[in-house]
């Protein structure tokens, strides 16, 4: 596996295709949720991802990273996704741990806000995130804001 971080303009066409493919496989098909994934914010974000180094270029884990005031007042991690075949191996925890470290390295802050799917609350709490108590519906899925400091 190979971990990569890039700005949008630095992604190869194949990387961009594979990132979007993974996001759509999980957020649209697996979660049966019709929504507009391409929200215009990809241009501002850092794209942090893990791909197989077997020559396939397959992206198996991904997050978008934002600095303070780019998405929320705080730095932010979004579009957290791990390919279904790799979830049982702890890759989600590793992805988020590495994403938190990347935010700190890029923006010199440990304060990060996420909009988490409610059913993943315990997962994010295991990483140090705390619910702000603000619940909301997004694309028919219950979400909650969480912050780590």
C-alpha atoms as an extended CHARMM CRD file, in Angstrom:
* protein
*
       149  EXT
         1         1  UNK       CA              0.0000000000        0.0000000000        0.0000000000  PROA      1               0.0000000000
         2         2  UNK       CA              1.1040000000        3.5130000000       -0.7330000000  PROA      2               0.0000000000
         3         3  UNK       CA             -0.1250000000        6.6890000000        1.0170000000  PROA      3               0.0000000000
         4         4  UNK       CA             -0.3260000000        9.8640000000       -1.0870000000  PROA      4               0.0000000000
         5         5  UNK       CA             -1.3670000000       13.4650000000       -0.4940000000  PROA      5               0.0000000000
         6         6  UNK       CA             -1.9620000000       15.8900000000       -3.3510000000  PROA      6               0.0000000000
         7         7  UNK       CA             -3.7520000000       19.0740000000       -4.2420000000  PROA      7               0.0000000000
         8         8  UNK       CA             -6.4400000000       18.6710000000       -6.9150000000  PROA      8               0.0000000000
         9         9  UNK       CA             -4.2810000000       20.1370000000       -9.6870000000  PROA      9               0.0000000000
        10        10  UNK       CA             -1.5580000000       17.5600000000       -8.9620000000  PROA      10              0.0000000000
        11        11  UNK       CA             -3.7560000000       14.4690000000       -9.2130000000  PROA      11              0.0000000000
        12        12  UNK       CA             -3.2640000000       12.3470000000      -12.2950000000  PROA      12              0.0000000000
        13        13  UNK       CA             -6.3060000000       11.6020000000      -14.4180000000  PROA      13              0.0000000000
        14        14  UNK       CA             -6.1540000000        7.9620000000      -13.2890000000  PROA      14              0.0000000000
        15        15  UNK       CA             -5.9380000000        8.9450000000       -9.5900000000  PROA      15              0.0000000000
        16        16  UNK       CA             -8.8920000000       11.3200000000       -9.9430000000  PROA      16              0.0000000000
        17        17  UNK       CA            -10.9240000000        8.6530000000      -11.7440000000  PROA      17              0.0000000000
        18        18  UNK       CA            -10.1530000000        6.0390000000       -9.0920000000  PROA      18              0.0000000000
        19        19  UNK       CA            -10.9340000000        8.4350000000       -6.2230000000  PROA      19              0.0000000000
        20        20  UNK       CA            -14.2920000000        9.4200000000       -7.7140000000  PROA      20              0.0000000000
        21        21  UNK       CA            -15.0450000000        5.7810000000       -8.5180000000  PROA      21              0.0000000000
        22        22  UNK       CA            -14.4550000000        4.7800000000       -4.8730000000  PROA      22              0.0000000000
        23        23  UNK       CA            -16.5380000000        7.6690000000       -3.5300000000  PROA      23              0.0000000000
        24        24  UNK       CA            -19.4350000000        6.7860000000       -5.8440000000  PROA      24              0.0000000000
        25        25  UNK       CA            -19.2040000000        3.0320000000       -5.1250000000  PROA      25              0.0000000000
        26        26  UNK       CA            -19.6110000000        3.6570000000       -1.4130000000  PROA      26              0.0000000000
        27        27  UNK       CA            -21.6340000000        6.8540000000       -0.9810000000  PROA      27              0.0000000000
        28        28  UNK       CA            -24.0360000000        6.4120000000       -3.9080000000  PROA      28              0.0000000000
        29        29  UNK       CA            -24.2710000000        2.6820000000       -4.6720000000  PROA      29              0.0000000000
        30        30  UNK       CA            -23.5220000000        0.9450000000       -1.3300000000  PROA      30              0.0000000000
        31        31  UNK       CA            -25.3990000000        3.4960000000        0.7830000000  PROA      31              0.0000000000
        32        32  UNK       CA            -28.1600000000        3.8030000000       -1.8300000000  PROA      32              0.0000000000
        33        33  UNK       CA            -27.9920000000        7.5860000000       -1.6590000000  PROA      33              0.0000000000
        34        34  UNK       CA            -28.4700000000        9.7970000000       -4.6630000000  PROA      34              0.0000000000
        35        35  UNK       CA            -26.5190000000       13.0150000000       -4.1250000000  PROA      35              0.0000000000
        36        36  UNK       CA            -24.1290000000       15.3200000000       -5.9360000000  PROA      36              0.0000000000
        37        37  UNK       CA            -20.6760000000       14.1350000000       -4.8880000000  PROA      37              0.0000000000
        38        38  UNK       CA            -18.8320000000       16.6990000000       -7.0120000000  PROA      38              0.0000000000
        39        39  UNK       CA            -19.6170000000       19.7600000000       -4.8990000000  PROA      39              0.0000000000
        40        40  UNK       CA            -16.8660000000       22.0850000000       -6.1540000000  PROA      40              0.0000000000
        41        41  UNK       CA            -14.8310000000       21.7280000000       -2.9640000000  PROA      41              0.0000000000
        42        42  UNK       CA            -12.3690000000       19.2300000000       -4.4430000000  PROA      42              0.0000000000
        43        43  UNK       CA            -10.4710000000       22.1510000000       -5.9730000000  PROA      43              0.0000000000
        44        44  UNK       CA             -9.6560000000       23.5860000000       -2.5050000000  PROA      44              0.0000000000
        45        45  UNK       CA             -8.9080000000       20.3560000000       -0.6700000000  PROA      45              0.0000000000
        46        46  UNK       CA             -5.8870000000       18.2100000000       -0.1990000000  PROA      46              0.0000000000
        47        47  UNK       CA             -6.6760000000       14.6820000000       -1.3190000000  PROA      47              0.0000000000
        48        48  UNK       CA             -5.2080000000       12.0390000000        0.9490000000  PROA      48              0.0000000000
        49        49  UNK       CA             -5.4580000000        8.4690000000       -0.2010000000  PROA      49              0.0000000000
        50        50  UNK       CA             -4.0820000000        4.9820000000       -0.0670000000  PROA      50              0.0000000000
        51        51  UNK       CA             -3.6700000000        2.9360000000       -3.1840000000  PROA      51              0.0000000000
        52        52  UNK       CA             -2.4640000000       -0.5530000000       -3.8560000000  PROA      52              0.0000000000
        53        53  UNK       CA              1.0800000000       -0.7520000000       -5.1150000000  PROA      53              0.0000000000
        54        54  UNK       CA              0.3610000000       -3.8260000000       -7.2240000000  PROA      54              0.0000000000
        55        55  UNK       CA              0.2960000000       -1.8640000000      -10.4740000000  PROA      55              0.0000000000
        56        56  UNK       CA             -3.5040000000       -1.5490000000      -10.4800000000  PROA      56              0.0000000000
        57        57  UNK       CA             -3.5560000000        2.0190000000       -9.0810000000  PROA      57              0.0000000000
        58        58  UNK       CA             -6.6970000000        0.9990000000       -7.1370000000  PROA      58              0.0000000000
        59        59  UNK       CA             -7.6050000000        3.5440000000       -4.4460000000  PROA      59              0.0000000000
        60        60  UNK       CA             -8.7480000000        1.7310000000       -1.3070000000  PROA      60              0.0000000000
        61        61  UNK       CA             -9.0230000000        4.5760000000        1.2260000000  PROA      61              0.0000000000
        62        62  UNK       CA             -9.5260000000        8.3200000000        0.8890000000  PROA      62              0.0000000000
        63        63  UNK       CA            -10.2320000000       11.6080000000        2.6820000000  PROA      63              0.0000000000
        64        64  UNK       CA            -10.4790000000       15.2760000000        1.7310000000  PROA      64              0.0000000000
        65        65  UNK       CA             -8.5610000000       17.6400000000        4.0090000000  PROA      65              0.0000000000
        66        66  UNK       CA             -9.3670000000       21.3190000000        4.5420000000  PROA      66              0.0000000000
        67        67  UNK       CA             -7.6610000000       24.0610000000        6.5030000000  PROA      67              0.0000000000
        68        68  UNK       CA             -9.4420000000       26.3720000000        8.9280000000  PROA      68              0.0000000000
        69        69  UNK       CA            -12.1110000000       28.5450000000        7.2540000000  PROA      69              0.0000000000
        70        70  UNK       CA            -12.0670000000       26.4980000000        4.0440000000  PROA      70              0.0000000000
        71        71  UNK       CA            -15.0600000000       24.3250000000        4.9670000000  PROA      71              0.0000000000
        72        72  UNK       CA            -15.7820000000       25.0540000000        8.6260000000  PROA      72              0.0000000000
        73        73  UNK       CA            -14.2270000000       27.5530000000       11.0140000000  PROA      73              0.0000000000
        74        74  UNK       CA            -12.0060000000       24.6600000000       12.1210000000  PROA      74              0.0000000000
        75        75  UNK       CA             -9.8980000000       22.4320000000        9.8870000000  PROA      75              0.0000000000
        76        76  UNK       CA            -11.9670000000       19.6170000000        8.4280000000  PROA      76              0.0000000000
        77        77  UNK       CA            -11.8030000000       16.0450000000        7.1910000000  PROA      77              0.0000000000
        78        78  UNK       CA            -14.4730000000       14.8660000000        4.8020000000  PROA      78              0.0000000000
        79        79  UNK       CA            -15.4640000000       12.2280000000        2.2570000000  PROA      79              0.0000000000
        80        80  UNK       CA            -13.9820000000        9.5570000000        4.5300000000  PROA      80              0.0000000000
        81        81  UNK       CA            -14.1890000000        6.3040000000        2.6220000000  PROA      81              0.0000000000
        82        82  UNK       CA            -12.6190000000        2.8550000000        2.7540000000  PROA      82              0.0000000000
        83        83  UNK       CA            -13.2120000000        0.2010000000        0.1240000000  PROA      83              0.0000000000
        84        84  UNK       CA            -15.5240000000       -2.5120000000        1.4470000000  PROA      84              0.0000000000
        85        85  UNK       CA            -12.9030000000       -5.2630000000        1.0700000000  PROA      85              0.0000000000
        86        86  UNK       CA            -10.4060000000       -3.4640000000        3.3600000000  PROA      86              0.0000000000
        87        87  UNK       CA            -12.5800000000       -2.3030000000        6.2770000000  PROA      87              0.0000000000
        88        88  UNK       CA            -12.0650000000       -5.3050000000        8.5340000000  PROA      88              0.0000000000
        89        89  UNK       CA             -8.2940000000       -4.7930000000        8.6060000000  PROA      89              0.0000000000
        90        90  UNK       CA             -8.3580000000       -1.5100000000       10.5610000000  PROA      90              0.0000000000
        91        91  UNK       CA             -7.6810000000        0.6090000000        7.4950000000  PROA      91              0.0000000000
        92        92  UNK       CA            -10.4010000000        3.0990000000        8.4750000000  PROA      92              0.0000000000
        93        93  UNK       CA             -8.7080000000        3.8160000000       11.7960000000  PROA      93              0.0000000000
        94        94  UNK       CA             -5.3330000000        4.1320000000       10.0830000000  PROA      94              0.0000000000
        95        95  UNK       CA             -6.8010000000        6.4400000000        7.4250000000  PROA      95              0.0000000000
        96        96  UNK       CA             -8.3030000000        8.7660000000       10.0170000000  PROA      96              0.0000000000
        97        97  UNK       CA             -5.2140000000        8.7120000000       12.2550000000  PROA      97              0.0000000000
        98        98  UNK       CA             -3.0260000000        9.6070000000        9.2920000000  PROA      98              0.0000000000
        99        99  UNK       CA             -5.5310000000       12.2690000000        8.1470000000  PROA      99              0.0000000000
       100       100  UNK       CA             -5.4280000000       13.9000000000       11.5950000000  PROA      100             0.0000000000
       101       101  UNK       CA             -1.6180000000       13.9190000000       11.4180000000  PROA      101             0.0000000000
       102       102  UNK       CA             -1.7460000000       15.4170000000        7.9120000000  PROA      102             0.0000000000
       103       103  UNK       CA             -4.0290000000       18.2410000000        9.1040000000  PROA      103             0.0000000000
       104       104  UNK       CA             -1.5650000000       19.0200000000       11.8950000000  PROA      104             0.0000000000
       105       105  UNK       CA              1.4000000000       18.9810000000        9.4850000000  PROA      105             0.0000000000
       106       106  UNK       CA             -0.3370000000       21.0760000000        6.8070000000  PROA      106             0.0000000000
       107       107  UNK       CA             -2.1710000000       23.6010000000        8.9780000000  PROA      107             0.0000000000
       108       108  UNK       CA             -0.4640000000       23.4030000000       12.3830000000  PROA      108             0.0000000000
       109       109  UNK       CA             -3.7150000000       22.6790000000       14.1890000000  PROA      109             0.0000000000
       110       110  UNK       CA             -5.1510000000       19.7540000000       16.0800000000  PROA      110             0.0000000000
       111       111  UNK       CA             -8.6920000000       21.1670000000       16.1060000000  PROA      111             0.0000000000
       112       112  UNK       CA            -10.7070000000       19.3780000000       13.4340000000  PROA      112             0.0000000000
       113       113  UNK       CA            -14.4350000000       19.2890000000       12.7230000000  PROA      113             0.0000000000
       114       114  UNK       CA            -16.2380000000       16.5520000000       10.8290000000  PROA      114             0.0000000000
       115       115  UNK       CA            -19.7940000000       15.9000000000        9.7410000000  PROA      115             0.0000000000
       116       116  UNK       CA            -20.0480000000       12.2160000000       10.6570000000  PROA      116             0.0000000000
       117       117  UNK       CA            -22.6880000000        9.6870000000        9.7990000000  PROA      117             0.0000000000
       118       118  UNK       CA            -24.3860000000        9.0070000000       13.1390000000  PROA      118             0.0000000000
       119       119  UNK       CA            -23.8750000000        5.2520000000       13.0320000000  PROA      119             0.0000000000
       120       120  UNK       CA            -20.0840000000        5.8550000000       13.0390000000  PROA      120             0.0000000000
       121       121  UNK       CA            -20.1210000000        7.8970000000       16.2700000000  PROA      121             0.0000000000
       122       122  UNK       CA            -18.2640000000        5.2720000000       18.3520000000  PROA      122             0.0000000000
       123       123  UNK       CA            -15.6280000000        4.8580000000       15.6290000000  PROA      123             0.0000000000
       124       124  UNK       CA            -14.8860000000        8.5970000000       15.6140000000  PROA      124             0.0000000000
       125       125  UNK       CA            -14.9670000000        8.7470000000       19.4150000000  PROA      125             0.0000000000
       126       126  UNK       CA            -12.2470000000        6.0770000000       19.4410000000  PROA      126             0.0000000000
       127       127  UNK       CA            -10.0840000000        8.5970000000       17.5810000000  PROA      127             0.0000000000
       128       128  UNK       CA            -10.7820000000       11.3750000000       20.1050000000  PROA      128             0.0000000000
       129       129  UNK       CA            -13.6880000000       13.1680000000       18.4160000000  PROA      129             0.0000000000
       130       130  UNK       CA            -16.5300000000       14.4450000000       20.5960000000  PROA      130             0.0000000000
       131       131  UNK       CA            -20.0670000000       15.1350000000       19.4490000000  PROA      131             0.0000000000
       132       132  UNK       CA            -21.1380000000       18.7670000000       19.4760000000  PROA      132             0.0000000000
       133       133  UNK       CA            -24.7320000000       17.6270000000       19.9320000000  PROA      133             0.0000000000
       134       134  UNK       CA            -25.7770000000       19.0570000000       16.5750000000  PROA      134             0.0000000000
       135       135  UNK       CA            -27.6710000000       16.3810000000       14.6600000000  PROA      135             0.0000000000
       136       136  UNK       CA            -28.8200000000       16.8880000000       11.0920000000  PROA      136             0.0000000000
       137       137  UNK       CA            -30.0450000000       14.9690000000        8.0810000000  PROA      137             0.0000000000
       138       138  UNK       CA            -27.9210000000       14.9370000000        4.9470000000  PROA      138             0.0000000000
       139       139  UNK       CA            -29.1160000000       13.0980000000        1.8740000000  PROA      139             0.0000000000
       140       140  UNK       CA            -31.5080000000       11.0380000000        4.0070000000  PROA      140             0.0000000000
       141       141  UNK       CA            -28.7560000000        9.8620000000        6.3910000000  PROA      141             0.0000000000
       142       142  UNK       CA            -28.5410000000       11.0490000000       10.0370000000  PROA      142             0.0000000000
       143       143  UNK       CA            -25.3040000000       12.9610000000       10.6600000000  PROA      143             0.0000000000
       144       144  UNK       CA            -23.7020000000       14.7190000000       13.5930000000  PROA      144             0.0000000000
       145       145  UNK       CA            -20.9740000000       17.2820000000       13.9560000000  PROA      145             0.0000000000
       146       146  UNK       CA            -17.9400000000       16.1360000000       15.9140000000  PROA      146             0.0000000000
       147       147  UNK       CA            -14.7480000000       17.9360000000       16.9500000000  PROA      147             0.0000000000
       148       148  UNK       CA            -11.3160000000       16.8600000000       18.1070000000  PROA      148             0.0000000000
       149       149  UNK       CA             -8.9990000000       19.3440000000       19.8380000000  PROA      149             0.0000000000
